[in-house]
Amino acid sequence: MALFAAPVVAQADPLTDLINALSAGSSSAPGPQGGQPGNPSANGVASIVTKVGAWHGRSVGPDQFDIKQFRPGVTWSARDRSNAEVKGEKCQIEISFPGTDRATYKTAVCSGWVGFSVKYPGPGTYSIKVKDVVSGASSTTTFKLVNGS
């Protein structure tokens, strides 16, 4: 019974993980919430669910925010194949902000929330990408910034 304990499984051979990943093949089909499927054998993460909200500023519609004083709040949740949340610090999460000069945010926390100070160049459609480097799972969330009144 002790042979199947979590610490023993967690110490899997990296070569075995690589062979399993290669034999599983790769897919670019979207997973839940538009995320890219990952290699769950690496850390249990099969997909990432992401949501962007107004950490500072205000929402003016679904996925639309007033550009004045807007600062995004990003919620991410790593999910396993059964769609259960993966918790803990066994991920390598990278949150990036295409189209801005904001550096990529990195954390080991598989599921969490954080607010950012990001300068957007003007009204338009933007995205925030969340990727778990360990499993390869990723999700991109798109939103609009508008001139509100």
C-alpha positions in Angstrom: 0.0 0.0 0.0 2.8 2.4 0.8 4.2 1.9 -2.7 1.3 3.8 -4.1 1.5 6.8 -1.8 1.7 10.3 -3.4 5.4 10.9 -2.5 6.4 7.8 -4.5 4.3 8.8 -7.5 5.6 12.4 -7.3 9.2 11.1 -7.7 8.5 9.7 -11.2 11.4 9.3 -13.6 11.8 12.3 -15.9 12.6 10.0 -18.8 9.4 8.1 -18.3 7.4 11.4 -18.2 9.1 12.4 -21.5 8.3 9.1 -23.2 4.7 9.3 -22.0 4.4 12.8 -23.3 5.8 11.9 -26.7 3.6 8.8 -27.0 0.5 10.7 -26.1 1.1 13.1 -29.1 0.3 16.7 -29.1 -3.0 18.4 -29.9 -3.8 22.0 -30.7 -7.6 21.6 -30.1 -9.0 23.9 -27.5 -9.8 22.5 -24.1 -12.3 23.8 -21.5 -12.7 27.6 -21.5 -10.6 27.9 -24.7 -7.5 26.6 -23.1 -4.9 24.5 -24.8 -4.7 20.9 -23.3 -1.6 20.0 -21.4 0.4 17.0 -20.4 -1.3 16.0 -17.2 1.3 13.4 -16.3 3.7 16.2 -15.6 1.8 17.8 -12.7 -1.9 16.7 -13.1 -2.9 19.9 -15.0 -4.9 19.2 -18.2 -6.3 22.7 -18.7 -6.4 26.3 -17.4 -9.6 28.3 -16.8 -9.0 32.1 -16.8 -11.1 35.1 -16.1 -10.3 38.8 -16.3 -12.1 41.4 -14.2 -11.6 45.0 -13.1 -9.1 45.0 -10.2 -9.3 48.7 -10.4 -11.8 50.6 -12.6 -15.2 49.5 -13.7 -17.0 47.0 -16.0 -19.3 48.5 -18.6 -20.5 45.2 -20.1 -19.6 41.6 -20.5 -15.8 41.5 -21.0 -15.8 45.3 -21.5 -14.1 47.8 -19.2 -13.8 51.6 -19.1 -10.3 52.3 -20.1 -10.1 55.2 -17.5 -8.2 53.8 -14.5 -8.7 50.2 -15.6 -6.3 47.7 -14.1 -7.0 44.0 -14.8 -7.5 41.4 -12.1 -6.7 37.9 -13.3 -8.1 34.7 -11.9 -6.7 31.3 -13.0 -7.6 27.8 -12.1 -5.5 24.8 -13.2 -7.8 21.8 -13.8 -7.1 18.1 -14.1 -8.8 15.7 -16.6 -11.9 15.4 -14.4 -12.1 19.3 -14.3 -11.3 19.3 -10.6 -9.1 22.3 -9.5 -5.4 21.5 -9.0 -4.1 23.2 -5.9 -0.7 23.9 -4.5 2.6 25.0 -5.9 3.4 22.4 -8.5 2.9 24.6 -11.5 5.0 27.2 -13.4 2.3 29.7 -14.2 3.2 32.6 -16.6 0.7 35.4 -17.2 1.5 37.6 -20.2 0.0 40.8 -21.6 0.4 40.8 -25.4 0.4 44.4 -26.8 1.7 46.0 -23.7 5.1 46.6 -22.1 4.1 44.7 -18.9 6.6 41.9 -18.0 5.4 38.4 -17.7 4.2 37.5 -14.2 5.4 34.1 -12.9 4.3 32.0 -10.0 4.3 28.3 -8.8 0.7 28.6 -7.6 -1.6 26.4 -9.7 -4.8 28.4 -9.0 -5.0 32.0 -7.8 -5.8 35.6 -8.3 -3.7 38.8 -8.7 -4.2 42.4 -9.8 -1.9 44.2 -12.2 -0.9 47.7 -13.1 -0.8 47.5 -16.9 -0.8 50.5 -19.2 -2.9 49.9 -22.3 -2.2 52.2 -25.3 -5.9 53.0 -25.9 -9.4 51.6 -26.5 -9.4 48.3 -28.3 -9.5 44.5 -27.9 -6.7 43.0 -25.7 -5.9 39.6 -24.3 -4.2 38.0 -21.3 -2.6 34.7 -21.7 -2.1 32.2 -18.8 0.2 29.2 -19.4 1.4 26.4 -17.1 5.0 25.7 -18.4 5.1 22.3 -16.6 2.1 20.8 -18.4 1.9 23.1 -21.4 -1.8 23.9 -20.7 -2.8 27.4 -21.6 -5.7 29.8 -21.8 -6.2 33.2 -23.5 -8.9 35.6 -22.4 -9.9 38.5 -24.6 -11.6 41.7 -23.5 -12.4 45.2 -24.7 -11.4 48.5 -23.4 -13.7 51.4 -24.3 -14.1 55.1 -23.5 -16.8 55.1 -20.9 -18.8 58.0 -19.6 
